[in-house]
Amino acid sequence: GVQTCALPICEAMTEARRLLERAIERDPRYSRAYAQLANVINAFRANNWNEEFGLASTAEKSLTLARRAVAAAPNDAFAHSVLGQFLAVNNLHDAALDAARSALRVAPNDPDVLNAAASAFRRSGRHDEAIEAYRKAIALDPFIAPNTVGNGLAYSLYMTGRFGEATEA
């Protein structure tokens, strides 16, 4: 069954969601808020916190928000990298790879862009590109979301047969 949202991370995500939705109400062109809200809603899809867990409609909602982020700021690399991530979540891999690569051309040294692009690469089966992007993100910011980056890096290492490295990621 669905777990209650009693865990501190779930409570924090619920509050983040509320604040991001409020920010968008106040400024409907706030690209970063749309992109971050896409990430937060995806956390509800990926974790058994409420009725949104595991639903394709929740993944589609994240994709819609990522598209709004790009529409609000067409030149924002982070918005494009998040779009790439959610295109991949929704199995639109060619478009995901295009968005991720476009974001990296604009901001090749932004750890958040690298992390989101790496996720798009990983979900699209481009594990070598994912490993490169994850490692660069970690080199630029050793404190970047260690569970997310570490898990993604470990998965891509595992999928490329680098089992020893995967256990250390």
Solvent accessible surface area in square Angstrom, and as a share of the most:
residue,aa,sasa,rsa
1,G,111,1.07
2,V,87,0.50
3,Q,103,0.46
4,T,107,0.62
5,C,45,0.27
6,A,68,0.53
7,L,89,0.44
8,P,107,0.67
9,I,96,0.49
10,C,0,0.00
11,E,95,0.43
12,A,58,0.45
13,M,47,0.21
14,T,65,0.38
15,E,75,0.34
16,A,31,0.24
17,R,37,0.14
18,R,114,0.42
19,L,82,0.41
20,L,31,0.16
21,E,68,0.31
22,R,104,0.38
23,A,28,0.21
24,I,25,0.13
25,E,137,0.61
26,R,176,0.64
27,D,66,0.34
28,P,86,0.54
29,R,150,0.55
30,Y,99,0.37
31,S,9,0.06
32,R,92,0.34
33,A,1,0.01
34,Y,18,0.07
35,A,0,0.00
36,Q,64,0.29
37,L,7,0.03
38,A,0,0.00
39,N,43,0.22
40,V,12,0.07
41,I,1,0.00
42,N,16,0.08
43,A,14,0.11
44,F,6,0.02
45,R,46,0.17
46,A,55,0.43
47,N,55,0.28
48,N,42,0.21
49,W,17,0.06
50,N,32,0.16
51,E,128,0.57
52,E,24,0.11
53,F,91,0.38
54,G,53,0.51
55,L,83,0.41
56,A,74,0.57
57,S,68,0.44
58,T,5,0.03
59,A,8,0.06
60,E,95,0.43
61,K,92,0.39
62,S,0,0.00
63,L,12,0.06
64,T,58,0.33
65,L,12,0.06
66,A,0,0.00
67,R,120,0.44
68,R,124,0.45
69,A,0,0.00
70,V,25,0.14
71,A,65,0.51
72,A,13,0.10
73,A,27,0.21
74,P,83,0.52
75,N,137,0.70
76,D,34,0.18
77,A,9,0.07
78,F,10,0.04
79,A,0,0.00
80,H,38,0.17
81,S,0,0.00
82,V,0,0.00
83,L,22,0.11
84,G,0,0.00
85,Q,24,0.11
86,F,0,0.00
87,L,10,0.05
88,A,2,0.02
89,V,23,0.13
90,N,33,0.17
91,N,111,0.57
92,L,78,0.39
93,H,60,0.27
94,D,115,0.60
95,A,45,0.35
96,A,0,0.00
97,L,16,0.08
98,D,94,0.49
99,A,9,0.07
100,A,0,0.00
101,R,76,0.28
102,S,32,0.21
103,A,1,0.00
104,L,34,0.17
105,R,176,0.64
106,V,97,0.56
107,A,23,0.18
108,P,61,0.38
109,N,93,0.48
110,D,45,0.24
111,P,30,0.19
112,D,68,0.35
113,V,1,0.00
114,L,6,0.03
115,N,26,0.14
116,A,7,0.05
117,A,0,0.00
118,A,0,0.00
119,S,8,0.05
120,A,0,0.00
121,F,5,0.02
122,R,48,0.17
123,R,82,0.30
124,S,22,0.14
125,G,46,0.44
126,R,109,0.40
127,H,25,0.11
128,D,90,0.47
129,E,45,0.20
130,A,0,0.00
131,I,7,0.04
132,E,124,0.56
133,A,5,0.04
134,Y,2,0.01
135,R,100,0.36
136,K,76,0.32
137,A,0,0.00
138,I,60,0.31
139,A,83,0.64
140,L,80,0.40
141,D,49,0.25
142,P,92,0.58
143,F,177,0.74
144,I,13,0.07
145,A,48,0.37
146,P,96,0.60
147,N,117,0.60
148,T,81,0.47
149,V,1,0.01
150,G,15,0.15
151,N,102,0.52
152,G,3,0.03
153,L,12,0.06
154,A,24,0.19
155,Y,106,0.40
156,S,0,0.00
157,L,1,0.01
158,Y,124,0.47
159,M,98,0.44
160,T,50,0.29
161,G,42,0.41
162,R,80,0.29
163,F,114,0.47
164,G,49,0.47
165,E,72,0.32
166,A,13,0.10
167,T,118,0.69
168,E,149,0.67
169,A,54,0.42
